[in-house]
Amino acid sequence: MGDIFVYMTRHAPRLLVPIAVAIALMIGVAFAVGSAPFTADAAINHGQLVPESPRRDVPVVLDGAVYAHARLGDRIFVGGDFQQVALPDGTVLDQAYLFAYDIDTGVFDTTFTPVLNNAVRALEPSVNGDALYVGGRFWKWDDKFPLRVARLNADGSLDASFQASASAAVMSMAVSADTVYLAGDFTDVSGVARSGYAALDAATGAVDPDFVFDVGAVGSQIARGVVLSSDAQTLVGLHFGREINGTSREALMKVDLSGATPLLADWEVDWSGQQGRRECLTGLRDLAISPDGSYVVVGGQGGDNPPNCDSVLRYELDATGIVPFTWSARMYSSVFSLAVSDVAVYVGGHFCAAPKNGAPLGGVTSDWTGTANACDVNDPLAGQNPSVKDPDGAVFRKQTAALDPVDGRALDWDPGSNNAVGVFDLTLIERGLLMGHDNDRFNEILTGRSGFLDFGVAADTTPPVVTIDLPGNGAIIASPAVIEGTASDDRILESVTVRVKNITTGEWLQSDNGTLAPAQADVTPTVTTTALGEVDWSVAVTSTLPPGNYEVRVFALDGVGQTSGTLISSFRIPGVARCAVELNADDQPVISWVDVTDGTTTSVAVRRDGGWLATGAADTGSYTDLTAAPGTYEYVVRWRPDGVVSNISCGTITVPVPTGNACTAVLNADGHVILDWSVIPGITNYQVRDDDGWVATIGGTTFTDTAPTIGDRSYVVRHRLGGTAVDRTCAPTPITVPQPGGGGGFSCTAVLNADDQVVLNWSAVAGVDTYQVRDNDGWVGTVDNAVSFTDVDPVAGDRTYVIRYRSGGTRIDQTCSPDPLTI
């Protein structure tokens, strides 16, 4: 089969992540949705090989060939050039080129029966699962005329807002969040010159002016495939030309999408070094990219002529310059389709053998010189099979194979196909592998042109998720109320339940969305699909709810009965604005207001006796006047509903003269006066005063006068309230401050030393740092921070020595003993 050239391809691996499915359908207070998430083969990590036996319950394509598959939500889409489909009960339907079935039940989707006039070659779901892109040779869809490329809505209808066309067949597509990349035989797209490759806006279909990568002239067959890395930063294209935009890029190109504009990467393969100087560039059929985006594989047909023809080659994507293949796996005959998971490179085509042994780095899996052009793929014992001719180098594989990604050797997997020409499509999804060919059996099982190797439905362990977006938790809103949120599930979103309770009265909003009653009830949400498996829900209350505090409770169920758990949020509908004032335990006015908001007012002004006092938050509800001196005051709260000034009277109140605010004065052992007084709420500074006036300013409620004036003294603690001075007299009043050192507490001695000098020593007085030494004639010396002094030249005779210091402004003399001292 190596010299039979059939120009067909499969769609490229896709950039998608698992998301939930389904279109909401209101049923009572709940809505039913579809089943199961999907993931594309550009990010597939199965951890194991897919099963070898296909499902038997899916529709059977009776004729033509299947070239493309895609999963969108709970449906599998099948595209090709067929005309008829048979159901499991034997019913034959005239359904050409495209149809869909349920992924779990296999039931043919009778709601999706588009009428196309030519083949489908590529199918790609959008990243968020809300659309399906279709490419091929068609130019008529029902009564519309999309030229070879179209976008379907999630319900399968044609998206008229997506406007794009191609001058010839679209053979492959890849999709990112905002862009659809095309590869095909076209030379212009939507009237814009593009040779082989193009990029479209994913929503509108507009041609991307920055994505220009034209394949050099090669005839009618231009580009075969395009794939994206899982992070959408790298694109690789497969084409029949030797140049891109006039720059040498034979067979493959790599485009860097990480910057502001796409750039042709410094990455090029050499396709020229082949045995017998043969070239199979135009025999290339497919490429696929690894889940981690580190490498691509490419394959095609061409006379069993390794390392390029009738082979699968791996190329590393992180290399630069001229990039050699990592390995070449000889398949002995035509390769038409490829797909890559984490554990295998899947190969489909028209071959009868695969490599038994791995290839060394940069080498081929077999250098056996024989050819397999005429091998009988249905008979593993046929003499011309490579597995018979070269049993040490080849193993029998019936048109399907799985290769080890590391070295290209065949893995133990062989479902087989009875195709006439080849297996044209391999599409990996998280559930398994979808295969398309041109006959009726995979693994000897009647499947028609489409086979599904299905892992089966995995256990659903992820519960749904709900949000309450409006009103915000704790919000104050006007009535009638509007309550909104979202709900989503990774598979089947079965229902959303909303309940609203008036906490003030204990009543529940009823299912009519307008009345309140004691019985708990579920209200009916309006549901809008935003993406597969994701909905916006809303409840528009039809009547004016009475003022009060309300609670919203929302939960969702998925298809297996898992609940999101009940999410609770609250809001308040205000009544008539009111305000009051009363004294607290400290005789301070407390102004309290309720319902002083219209849902938008955020602040109020508190006024006293006609003047501004403070600004408070509308929803705070109270303010304490810490500055009100004894007297009578009128308070008002001012706000602006709808921008109009409104004053709410809080009434008048009398602040009494403070009583019971004690202050005590105590004399300690050092002769210091210690004052303690009770705190006045809102006061941060106190003045300490005595008979002579100001003594100190204190932030706390205690003070020690370390230098009190001797005698009877009265102390007062003063604070200001509302601009008025308030004095508290400390008890006892007066307090008697004795002379320091009095009562024998002070001592001073005078001693004559051997040099006839007088040595004085005295006891320290607390709080005193400076002492004067005096004798009969007056001042002798001054001592700082010491309690001794030597008079080195005393006057002869009887002398009296005195130590003088000041305490609290009072001069104190202490006589030294003996008195007099005879010198």
Secondary structure, DSSP 8 states (H G I E B T S, - for coil): -TT---------------B-----EEETTEEE-----B-BGGG---SS---SS--SSS-EE-SS-EEEEEEETTEEEEEES--EEE-TTS-EEE--SEEEEETTT--B-TT----BSS-EEEEEE-TTSSEEEEEES---BTTB--BSEEEEETTS-B-TT---BBSS-EEEEEE-SSEEEEEES-SEETTEE-SSEEEEETTT--B-TT----B---SS--EEEEEE-TTSSEEEEEES-SEETTEE--SEEEEE-SSSS-EE-SEEE-----GGG---GGGEEEEEE-TTSSEEEEEE-SSS-TTTTTEEEEEETT--EEE--SEEEE-SSEEEEEEE-SS-EEEEEE-SEEESS---TTEES-------TT--TT-TT-TTSHHHH-TTTEEE-SSEEEE-TTT--B-S----B--SS-EEEEEEETTEEEEEESSSEETTEE-BTEEEEE----------EEEEEES-TTEE--SS-EEEEEEE-SS-EEEEEEEEEETTTTEEE-TTSS-EESS---B--EEEEEETTEEEEEEE--S---SEEEEEEEEEEETTS-B---EEEEEEE--S-EEEEEE-TTS-EEEEEES---SS--EEEEEETTEEEEEEETTT-EEE-TT--SEEEEEEEEE-GGG--EEEEEEEEEE-------EEEEE-TTS-EEEEE---TT---EEEEETTEEEEEESSSEEEESS--SEEE--EEEEEETTEEEEEE-BSSSEEE--TTTTTT--EEEEE-TTS-EEEEE---TT--EEEEEETTEEEEEEES-SEEEESS--SSEE--EEEEEETTEEEEEE-BSSSEE-
